[in-house]
Amino acid sequence: MMCVEVAIVCAKVAMMCVQVAMMCVQVAMMCVEQRLSYCI
């Protein structure tokens, strides 16, 4: 049971990490677009 609970917690943490990573990618894309517009 403990192992299953730990696995579930790990999965939730992993999902959070993925969501944060996606947010970081979106922000990075925004920054790149702004820089490109500035360069132009």
N, C-alpha and C positions, 0 to 999 in steps of 0.2 A: 504493500500500500504506500509506504513511504516513497519508494522509488517512483511510483506512478505520480504521486503528488509533486515530487521534485521535477519530474519530467514535464508536468503541466506548467509549473512555475517557469522552468527554463524556456518552454515554448512561448509563454506570454512575454517573457523578457526579450526573446528573439524577435517576436513580432514588433515590440516597441522599438527595438533597435532598427528594424527594417523601416518602420514608419519615420523614425528620426532621420535615417539615411535618405529616404525619399524627399523629406522636407529640405535637407541639406542640398540635394541635387537640384530641386526646384529653385532654391535661393541662388545657387551657383549659376543656373541657367539665366535667371533674372539679371544677375550681376554681369554676365557675359553679354547679354543683349544690351544692357545699358552702356557698357563699355564700347560695344560696337557702334551704338548710336552716337556716342560721344566722339569716337574716332571719325565717323563719317561727318 
